[in-house]
Amino acid sequence: MPEGKSRSVQDELVDLVQMLVAEGQRIAHVFAQRHGVHGTDIEALVRILVAGERGQPLTAGQLAAELGLTTGSVTTLLDRLERAGHVRRERDPADRRRVILRYGEPGRELAGQFFGPLGVHHRSATGDFTPTELEVVRRYLAATIEAFGSYRTELTREPGT
């Protein structure tokens, strides 16, 4: 950047989000290695957990789309997670043709080992923020996640469509 030219707060936020994403990936990688699971397994478990907590459990097809994997690859991933007891496949009571994904107890324990300490660190880092500041951060992160999702959708489209 030329001398004397200042960066905007938005530019700094982009840099910080990139660093946050990279740090999160490093944490997930170290955690996955330590617990003998694949990095994609951790990402799948996080998505299944969050969807379930929101009351909108995922199907295997939805998980495949979220992870950018083929349905065959997700089936292999889910078979591995199910054998380890991390997830269960259940018939959707509203539509018996659909199979939804739920956490198994070992998966819940693994998530607790991952998110418990991370939550402690995060709450410590944000403890001095006011409720108003936290609401602004929440809105910012929600908008950022939406922007990332839009970009991912663009990337997955066939060129020229």
C-alpha positions in Angstrom: 0.0 0.0 0.0 1.4 3.4 -0.9 2.8 5.5 2.0 0.2 7.7 3.6 -2.8 5.8 2.2 -4.9 4.4 5.1 -6.9 1.3 4.9 -10.6 1.4 5.5 -12.2 -0.4 8.5 -13.9 -2.6 6.0 -10.5 -3.7 4.6 -9.3 -4.4 8.1 -12.4 -6.5 8.8 -11.9 -8.5 5.7 -8.3 -9.3 6.9 -9.5 -10.2 10.4 -12.2 -12.5 9.1 -9.7 -14.2 6.8 -7.5 -14.7 9.9 -10.4 -15.9 12.0 -11.3 -18.5 9.3 -7.7 -19.6 9.0 -7.3 -19.9 12.8 -10.5 -21.9 13.0 -9.2 -24.3 10.3 -6.0 -24.7 12.2 -7.8 -25.5 15.4 -10.1 -28.0 13.6 -7.1 -29.6 12.0 -5.2 -30.0 15.3 -8.3 -31.3 17.1 -9.0 -33.8 14.3 -5.5 -35.1 14.4 -5.5 -35.4 18.1 -8.8 -37.4 18.1 -8.0 -39.5 15.0 -10.8 -38.1 12.8 -10.7 -36.4 9.4 -11.0 -32.7 9.2 -14.1 -33.1 7.0 -15.6 -35.2 9.8 -15.2 -32.3 12.2 -16.9 -29.9 9.7 -19.7 -32.4 9.2 -20.2 -32.8 12.9 -20.3 -29.0 13.4 -22.9 -28.6 10.7 -25.0 -31.5 12.0 -24.8 -30.1 15.6 -25.7 -26.5 14.6 -28.6 -27.6 12.4 -30.0 -29.8 15.1 -29.7 -27.0 17.7 -31.6 -24.7 15.4 -34.4 -27.4 15.1 -33.6 -27.9 11.4 -31.8 -31.3 11.3 -29.9 -32.0 8.0 -30.4 -34.8 5.6 -27.4 -36.5 4.0 -28.2 -34.6 0.7 -28.2 -31.3 2.5 -24.9 -32.2 4.3 -23.4 -33.1 0.9 -24.4 -29.7 -0.5 -23.1 -27.9 2.6 -19.7 -29.6 2.4 -19.5 -29.5 -1.4 -19.2 -33.3 -1.6 -20.9 -35.9 -3.7 -23.6 -37.9 -2.1 -21.4 -41.0 -2.4 -18.6 -39.2 -0.5 -21.0 -38.1 2.2 -22.4 -41.7 2.5 -18.8 -42.9 3.1 -18.3 -40.1 5.6 -21.6 -40.8 7.4 -20.8 -44.5 7.5 -17.5 -43.7 9.2 -19.1 -41.3 11.7 -22.0 -43.8 12.4 -19.6 -46.7 13.1 -17.8 -44.5 15.6 -21.1 -43.6 17.2 -20.8 -39.9 16.4 -24.0 -39.7 14.3 -27.3 -41.6 13.8 -29.5 -41.7 10.8 -33.2 -41.5 11.7 -36.4 -41.5 9.7 -38.0 -38.1 9.6 -41.3 -38.5 11.5 -42.9 -35.9 9.2 -41.8 -37.7 6.0 -40.7 -41.3 6.4 -38.9 -41.2 3.1 -36.4 -38.7 4.4 -33.5 -39.6 6.7 -32.2 -37.0 9.0 -28.9 -36.8 10.8 -28.6 -36.7 14.6 -25.7 -36.6 17.0 -24.8 -39.8 18.8 -23.5 -39.6 22.4 -19.8 -40.0 21.3 -20.3 -37.3 18.8 -21.8 -35.0 21.4 -18.9 -35.8 23.8 -16.4 -35.0 21.0 -18.2 -31.7 20.2 -18.1 -30.8 23.9 -14.4 -31.5 24.0 -14.0 -29.2 21.0 -16.4 -26.4 21.8 -16.2 -26.3 25.6 -12.7 -24.9 25.8 -13.2 -22.8 22.7 -16.3 -21.3 24.3 -14.4 -20.5 27.5 -11.7 -18.7 25.5 -14.3 -16.9 23.4 -16.4 -15.7 26.3 -13.2 -14.5 28.0 -12.3 -12.5 24.9 -15.7 -11.0 24.6 -16.5 -10.5 28.2 -15.9 -6.8 28.2 -18.2 -6.0 25.3 -21.5 -4.4 26.0 -24.7 -6.1 24.9 -25.1 -3.4 22.2 -21.5 -4.1 20.9 -22.2 -7.8 20.9 -25.4 -7.3 18.9 -23.4 -5.3 16.2 -20.8 -8.1 16.1 -23.6 -10.7 15.8 -25.2 -8.8 12.9 -21.8 -8.4 11.2 -21.0 -12.1 11.5 -24.4 -13.1 10.2 -23.9 -10.8 7.2 -20.4 -12.2 6.7 -21.6 -15.8 6.8 -24.3 -14.9 4.3 -21.7 -13.2 2.0 -19.4 -16.3 2.3 -22.4 -18.6 1.4 -23.2 -16.4 -1.6 -19.6 -16.6 -2.8 -19.5 -20.3 -2.3 -22.7 -20.7 -4.4 -21.1 -18.6 -7.1 -18.0 -20.8 -7.1 -20.0 -24.0 -7.4 -21.9 -22.8 -10.4 -20.8 -24.1 -13.8 -18.8 -21.4 -15.7 -21.1 -19.4 -17.9 -24.3 -20.1 -16.0 
